[in-house]
Amino acid sequence: MERATTPGDERARLAEDVTVRLRKAGCVFAEDEAELILSAASSPDEVDAMVTRRAEGEPLEHVVGFAEFHGLRISVDRGVFVPRRRTEFLVREAAALAGRDPVIVDLCCGAGALGAALAAGASGHVELHAADIDPAAVRCARRNVPGSVHEGDLFDALPADLRGRIDILLANVPYVPSGEIGLLPSEARDHEARVALDGGDDGLGVLRRVAAEAAAWLSPGGHLLSETSERQALAAQAAFAEGGLEPRIATDEDWNATVIIGRNP
Ligand SMILES: C[S@@+](CC[C@H](N)C(=O)[O-])C[C@H]1O[C@@H](n2cnc3c(N)ncnc32)[C@H](O)[C@@H]1O
Protein backbone atom coordinates (compact mmCIF):
# COMPACT_ATOMS: atom_id res chain seq x y z
CA MET A 1 0.00 0.00 0.00
CA GLU A 2 1.34 3.43 -0.93
CA ARG A 3 2.10 5.84 1.89
CA ALA A 4 -0.06 9.01 1.85
CA THR A 5 1.78 12.27 1.06
CA THR A 6 2.45 14.24 4.24
CA PRO A 7 2.86 18.01 4.66
CA GLY A 8 6.55 17.20 5.31
CA ASP A 9 6.83 15.59 1.87
CA GLU A 10 5.16 18.64 0.28
CA ARG A 11 7.57 20.99 1.96
CA ALA A 12 10.60 18.91 0.98
CA ARG A 13 9.40 18.88 -2.64
CA LEU A 14 8.87 22.65 -2.60
CA ALA A 15 12.32 23.19 -1.05
CA GLU A 16 13.89 21.05 -3.75
CA ASP A 17 12.01 22.92 -6.47
CA VAL A 18 13.07 26.32 -5.06
CA THR A 19 16.68 25.16 -4.69
CA VAL A 20 16.79 24.06 -8.32
CA ARG A 21 15.37 27.40 -9.52
CA LEU A 22 17.81 29.39 -7.40
CA ARG A 23 20.75 27.27 -8.49
CA LYS A 24 19.81 27.78 -12.15
CA ALA A 25 19.74 31.52 -11.49
CA GLY A 26 23.34 31.33 -10.21
CA CYS A 27 22.75 31.49 -6.43
CA VAL A 28 25.77 29.84 -4.82
CA PHE A 29 24.02 29.10 -1.52
CA ALA A 30 20.80 27.93 -3.17
CA GLU A 31 19.84 25.42 -0.46
CA ASP A 32 20.27 27.88 2.42
CA GLU A 33 18.44 30.58 0.50
CA ALA A 34 15.59 28.21 -0.29
CA GLU A 35 15.19 27.42 3.41
CA LEU A 36 15.14 31.12 4.29
CA ILE A 37 12.57 31.91 1.61
CA LEU A 38 10.34 29.03 2.72
CA SER A 39 10.50 30.20 6.32
CA ALA A 40 9.76 33.83 5.39
CA ALA A 41 6.91 33.26 2.93
CA SER A 42 3.37 32.68 4.14
CA SER A 43 2.00 30.90 1.05
CA PRO A 44 3.23 28.97 -2.02
CA ASP A 45 2.36 32.03 -4.16
CA GLU A 46 4.57 34.19 -1.99
CA VAL A 47 7.36 31.62 -2.27
CA ASP A 48 7.05 31.80 -6.04
CA ALA A 49 7.13 35.62 -6.04
CA MET A 50 10.18 35.68 -3.78
CA VAL A 51 12.09 33.15 -5.88
CA THR A 52 11.34 35.17 -9.00
CA ARG A 53 12.67 38.37 -7.40
CA ARG A 54 15.78 36.58 -6.13
CA ALA A 55 16.40 34.94 -9.51
CA GLU A 56 16.20 38.41 -11.08
CA GLY A 57 19.09 39.52 -8.87
CA GLU A 58 17.49 41.27 -5.88
CA PRO A 59 19.46 40.89 -2.65
CA LEU A 60 18.10 38.02 -0.56
CA GLU A 61 17.61 40.39 2.40
CA HIS A 62 15.31 42.66 0.35
CA VAL A 63 13.39 39.62 -0.89
CA VAL A 64 12.71 38.17 2.56
CA GLY A 65 12.55 41.61 4.22
CA PHE A 66 15.21 41.20 6.86
CA ALA A 67 18.95 40.79 7.49
CA GLU A 68 20.73 38.96 10.29
CA PHE A 69 23.08 41.31 12.12
CA HIS A 70 24.91 40.68 15.38
CA GLY A 71 22.27 38.19 16.49
CA LEU A 72 19.38 40.50 15.62
CA ARG A 73 16.85 40.25 12.82
CA ILE A 74 16.85 43.67 11.15
CA SER A 75 13.95 44.62 8.92
CA VAL A 76 15.22 45.92 5.53
CA ASP A 77 13.00 47.34 2.79
CA ARG A 78 13.74 47.50 -0.93
CA GLY A 79 16.38 50.09 -1.77
CA VAL A 80 17.69 50.42 1.77
CA PHE A 81 21.33 49.53 2.47
CA VAL A 82 21.65 45.92 3.69
CA PRO A 83 23.75 45.88 6.88
CA ARG A 84 26.94 43.93 6.20
CA ARG A 85 28.18 41.23 8.56
CA ARG A 86 31.64 42.84 8.36
CA THR A 87 30.27 45.86 10.23
CA GLU A 88 29.70 43.71 13.32
CA PHE A 89 33.40 44.39 13.93
CA LEU A 90 32.63 48.12 14.32
CA VAL A 91 29.89 47.27 16.81
CA ARG A 92 32.28 45.07 18.81
CA GLU A 93 34.86 47.88 18.94
CA ALA A 94 32.16 50.32 20.06
CA ALA A 95 30.90 47.91 22.74
CA ALA A 96 34.39 47.79 24.22
CA LEU A 97 34.33 51.59 24.59
CA ALA A 98 30.78 52.13 25.83
CA GLY A 99 30.62 52.56 29.58
CA ARG A 100 27.52 52.32 31.76
CA ASP A 101 24.45 54.41 30.85
CA PRO A 102 25.85 55.46 27.46
CA VAL A 103 24.40 58.07 25.11
CA ILE A 104 24.65 56.42 21.68
CA VAL A 105 24.03 58.01 18.28
CA ASP A 106 23.93 56.03 15.03
CA LEU A 107 24.44 58.62 12.30
CA CYS A 108 23.82 57.53 8.68
CA CYS A 109 21.93 54.68 10.34
CA GLY A 110 20.33 53.03 7.29
CA ALA A 111 18.05 50.34 8.68
CA GLY A 112 19.44 51.07 12.16
CA ALA A 113 21.31 47.81 12.69
CA LEU A 114 24.42 49.25 14.35
CA GLY A 115 22.68 51.28 17.03
CA ALA A 116 20.18 48.50 17.72
CA ALA A 117 22.98 45.93 18.13
CA LEU A 118 25.12 48.16 20.33
CA ALA A 119 22.19 49.11 22.54
CA ALA A 120 21.17 45.45 22.90
CA GLY A 121 24.50 44.64 24.53
CA ALA A 122 25.05 47.87 26.50
CA SER A 123 24.77 48.07 30.25
CA GLY A 124 22.59 50.35 32.35
CA HIS A 125 20.24 52.95 30.87
CA VAL A 126 20.91 53.54 27.18
CA GLU A 127 19.86 56.75 25.43
CA LEU A 128 19.82 55.82 21.75
CA HIS A 129 19.30 58.09 18.74
CA ALA A 130 19.61 57.22 15.06
CA ALA A 131 19.42 59.44 11.98
CA ASP A 132 19.50 59.19 8.20
CA ILE A 133 18.80 61.46 5.24
CA ASP A 134 16.88 58.83 3.27
CA PRO A 135 13.18 58.61 4.22
CA ALA A 136 13.05 54.90 3.25
CA ALA A 137 15.94 54.14 5.61
CA VAL A 138 14.30 56.18 8.38
CA ARG A 139 11.07 54.16 7.96
CA CYS A 140 13.03 50.92 8.41
CA ALA A 141 15.07 52.25 11.32
CA ARG A 142 11.86 53.21 13.13
CA ARG A 143 10.95 49.51 13.15
CA ASN A 144 14.38 48.35 14.30
CA VAL A 145 15.75 50.95 16.68
CA PRO A 146 14.68 50.95 20.34
CA GLY A 147 15.16 54.71 20.55
CA SER A 148 14.48 57.96 18.65
CA VAL A 149 14.97 58.05 14.90
CA HIS A 150 15.46 61.41 13.15
CA GLU A 151 15.48 62.35 9.46
CA GLY A 152 17.90 64.85 7.94
CA ASP A 153 21.41 65.73 6.83
CA LEU A 154 24.05 64.40 9.27
CA PHE A 155 24.08 66.38 12.55
CA ASP A 156 21.27 68.72 11.40
CA ALA A 157 18.89 65.86 12.12
CA LEU A 158 19.83 65.57 15.79
CA PRO A 159 18.18 67.32 18.75
CA ALA A 160 20.40 70.22 19.85
CA ASP A 161 20.54 68.96 23.44
CA LEU A 162 22.77 66.07 22.33
CA ARG A 163 25.66 68.52 21.77
CA GLY A 164 28.58 67.60 24.00
CA ARG A 165 26.73 64.53 25.39
CA ILE A 166 27.32 61.69 22.90
CA ASP A 167 29.51 58.93 24.32
CA ILE A 168 29.50 56.68 21.27
CA LEU A 169 28.93 58.12 17.80
CA LEU A 170 28.60 55.40 15.16
CA ALA A 171 28.87 56.68 11.60
CA ASN A 172 29.06 54.01 8.93
CA VAL A 173 28.84 56.59 6.15
CA PRO A 174 28.89 55.89 2.39
CA TYR A 175 32.54 55.49 1.38
CA VAL A 176 32.67 54.24 -2.21
CA PRO A 177 34.36 56.76 -4.56
CA SER A 178 31.76 58.05 -7.07
CA GLY A 179 33.76 56.71 -10.01
CA GLU A 180 33.76 53.19 -8.58
CA ILE A 181 30.02 52.77 -7.99
CA GLY A 182 29.75 51.14 -11.44
CA LEU A 183 32.22 48.45 -10.34
CA LEU A 184 30.13 47.29 -7.39
CA PRO A 185 28.21 44.00 -7.60
CA SER A 186 24.76 44.44 -9.12
CA GLU A 187 23.08 43.69 -5.75
CA ALA A 188 24.54 46.92 -4.39
CA ARG A 189 24.72 49.02 -7.57
CA ASP A 190 21.19 48.29 -8.76
CA HIS A 191 19.33 47.63 -5.51
CA GLU A 192 20.72 49.98 -2.85
CA ALA A 193 20.14 53.74 -2.94
CA ARG A 194 23.03 55.71 -4.46
CA VAL A 195 23.03 57.98 -1.41
CA ALA A 196 23.91 54.90 0.69
CA LEU A 197 27.01 54.12 -1.36
CA ASP A 198 28.46 57.27 -2.90
CA GLY A 199 31.16 58.91 -0.80
CA GLY A 200 32.16 61.55 -3.39
CA ASP A 201 35.37 61.89 -5.44
CA ASP A 202 37.68 59.92 -3.15
CA GLY A 203 34.93 58.26 -1.11
CA LEU A 204 35.68 60.31 1.99
CA GLY A 205 33.40 63.31 1.43
CA VAL A 206 30.74 62.35 3.99
CA LEU A 207 33.30 61.00 6.46
CA ARG A 208 35.20 64.33 6.39
CA ARG A 209 31.99 66.23 7.13
CA VAL A 210 31.23 63.95 10.09
CA ALA A 211 34.80 64.14 11.42
CA ALA A 212 34.82 67.95 11.21
CA GLU A 213 31.75 68.32 13.43
CA ALA A 214 31.98 65.30 15.71
CA ALA A 215 34.05 66.86 18.51
CA ALA A 216 31.32 69.44 19.19
CA TRP A 217 28.78 66.63 19.76
CA LEU A 218 30.92 64.12 21.65
CA SER A 219 31.20 64.08 25.42
CA PRO A 220 34.72 64.52 26.83
CA GLY A 221 36.36 61.13 26.21
CA GLY A 222 33.56 60.15 23.81
CA HIS A 223 34.31 58.20 20.61
CA LEU A 224 33.46 58.39 16.92
CA LEU A 225 33.68 55.11 14.97
CA SER A 226 33.54 54.82 11.17
CA GLU A 227 34.13 51.93 8.84
CA THR A 228 36.40 52.55 5.88
CA SER A 229 38.54 50.56 3.45
CA GLU A 230 42.15 49.62 4.02
CA ARG A 231 43.11 51.87 1.10
CA GLN A 232 41.32 54.91 2.58
CA ALA A 233 42.36 54.33 6.20
CA LEU A 234 45.25 56.81 6.41
CA ALA A 235 43.30 59.63 4.76
CA ALA A 236 40.32 58.89 7.02
CA GLN A 237 42.58 58.93 10.05
CA ALA A 238 43.93 62.34 8.98
CA ALA A 239 40.37 63.67 8.67
CA PHE A 240 39.63 62.55 12.25
CA ALA A 241 42.82 64.28 13.49
CA GLU A 242 41.87 67.48 11.63
CA GLY A 243 38.55 67.40 13.44
CA GLY A 244 40.41 67.46 16.76
CA LEU A 245 40.01 63.75 17.58
CA GLU A 246 42.76 61.33 18.65
CA PRO A 247 42.49 58.69 15.91
CA ARG A 248 43.54 55.09 15.66
CA ILE A 249 42.88 52.32 13.17
CA ALA A 250 41.43 48.93 14.13
CA THR A 251 41.35 46.02 11.70
CA ASP A 252 39.93 42.54 11.58
CA GLU A 253 41.48 40.27 8.98
CA ASP A 254 38.79 37.60 9.12
CA TRP A 255 36.09 40.09 8.17
CA ASN A 256 38.42 42.27 6.07
CA ALA A 257 37.12 45.20 8.14
CA THR A 258 38.82 48.52 8.88
CA VAL A 259 37.44 50.95 11.45
CA ILE A 260 38.70 54.41 12.36
CA ILE A 261 38.17 55.23 16.00
CA GLY A 262 38.52 58.81 17.20
CA ARG A 263 38.53 59.85 20.84
CA ASN A 264 37.44 63.32 21.87
CA PRO A 265 40.27 64.43 24.16
C1 LIG B 1 26.73 52.69 3.86
S1 LIG B 1 25.10 53.03 4.37
C2 LIG B 1 25.21 52.46 6.05
C3 LIG B 1 23.92 52.24 6.74
C4 LIG B 1 24.08 51.65 8.15
N1 LIG B 1 24.90 52.49 8.95
C5 LIG B 1 24.67 50.25 8.09
O1 LIG B 1 25.86 50.07 8.28
O2 LIG B 1 23.90 49.31 7.81
C6 LIG B 1 25.14 54.78 4.54
C7 LIG B 1 23.86 55.46 5.00
O3 LIG B 1 24.14 56.87 5.08
C8 LIG B 1 23.00 57.60 4.68
N2 LIG B 1 23.45 58.95 4.31
C9 LIG B 1 24.16 59.32 3.22
N3 LIG B 1 24.40 60.64 3.24
C10 LIG B 1 23.82 61.12 4.37
C11 LIG B 1 23.73 62.42 4.97
N4 LIG B 1 24.27 63.49 4.38
N5 LIG B 1 23.06 62.55 6.14
C12 LIG B 1 22.50 61.46 6.74
N6 LIG B 1 22.54 60.20 6.22
C13 LIG B 1 23.21 60.03 5.06
C14 LIG B 1 22.41 56.76 3.57
O4 LIG B 1 21.06 57.07 3.35
C15 LIG B 1 22.66 55.33 4.08
O5 LIG B 1 21.55 54.85 4.79
Ligand as a Chemical Component Dictionary entry (heavy atoms), coordinates in Angstrom:
data_LIG
# 
_chem_comp.id                   LIG 
_chem_comp.type                 NON-POLYMER 
_chem_comp.pdbx_formal_charge   0 
_chem_comp.three_letter_code    LIG 
# 
loop_
_chem_comp_atom.comp_id 
_chem_comp_atom.atom_id 
_chem_comp_atom.alt_atom_id 
_chem_comp_atom.type_symbol 
_chem_comp_atom.charge 
_chem_comp_atom.model_Cartn_x 
_chem_comp_atom.model_Cartn_y 
_chem_comp_atom.model_Cartn_z 
_chem_comp_atom.pdbx_ordinal 
LIG C1  C1  C 0  26.729 52.686 3.860 1  
LIG S1  S1  S 1  25.099 53.031 4.374 2  
LIG C2  C2  C 0  25.209 52.455 6.047 3  
LIG C3  C3  C 0  23.923 52.236 6.741 4  
LIG C4  C4  C 0  24.076 51.649 8.150 5  
LIG N1  N1  N 0  24.899 52.489 8.955 6  
LIG C5  C5  C 0  24.667 50.248 8.091 7  
LIG O1  O1  O 0  25.857 50.075 8.280 8  
LIG O2  O2  O -1 23.904 49.314 7.807 9  
LIG C6  C6  C 0  25.143 54.779 4.539 10 
LIG C7  C7  C 0  23.861 55.462 4.997 11 
LIG O3  O3  O 0  24.144 56.871 5.075 12 
LIG C8  C8  C 0  23.004 57.597 4.684 13 
LIG N2  N2  N 0  23.448 58.946 4.308 14 
LIG C9  C9  C 0  24.156 59.316 3.222 15 
LIG N3  N3  N 0  24.399 60.643 3.243 16 
LIG C10 C10 C 0  23.822 61.119 4.372 17 
LIG C11 C11 C 0  23.727 62.422 4.966 18 
LIG N4  N4  N 0  24.271 63.493 4.376 19 
LIG N5  N5  N 0  23.064 62.551 6.137 20 
LIG C12 C12 C 0  22.503 61.458 6.736 21 
LIG N6  N6  N 0  22.544 60.203 6.218 22 
LIG C13 C13 C 0  23.210 60.035 5.057 23 
LIG C14 C14 C 0  22.410 56.760 3.568 24 
LIG O4  O4  O 0  21.056 57.066 3.353 25 
LIG C15 C15 C 0  22.663 55.334 4.080 26 
LIG O5  O5  O 0  21.553 54.852 4.795 27 
# 
loop_
_chem_comp_bond.comp_id 
_chem_comp_bond.atom_id_1 
_chem_comp_bond.atom_id_2 
_chem_comp_bond.value_order 
_chem_comp_bond.pdbx_ordinal 
LIG C1  S1  SING 1  
LIG S1  C2  SING 2  
LIG S1  C6  SING 3  
LIG C2  C3  SING 4  
LIG C3  C4  SING 5  
LIG C4  N1  SING 6  
LIG C4  C5  SING 7  
LIG C5  O1  DOUB 8  
LIG C5  O2  SING 9  
LIG C6  C7  SING 10 
LIG C7  O3  SING 11 
LIG C7  C15 SING 12 
LIG O3  C8  SING 13 
LIG C8  N2  SING 14 
LIG C8  C14 SING 15 
LIG N2  C9  SING 16 
LIG N2  C13 SING 17 
LIG C9  N3  DOUB 18 
LIG N3  C10 SING 19 
LIG C10 C11 SING 20 
LIG C10 C13 DOUB 21 
LIG C11 N4  SING 22 
LIG C11 N5  DOUB 23 
LIG N5  C12 SING 24 
LIG C12 N6  DOUB 25 
LIG N6  C13 SING 26 
LIG C14 O4  SING 27 
LIG C14 C15 SING 28 
LIG C15 O5  SING 29 
# 
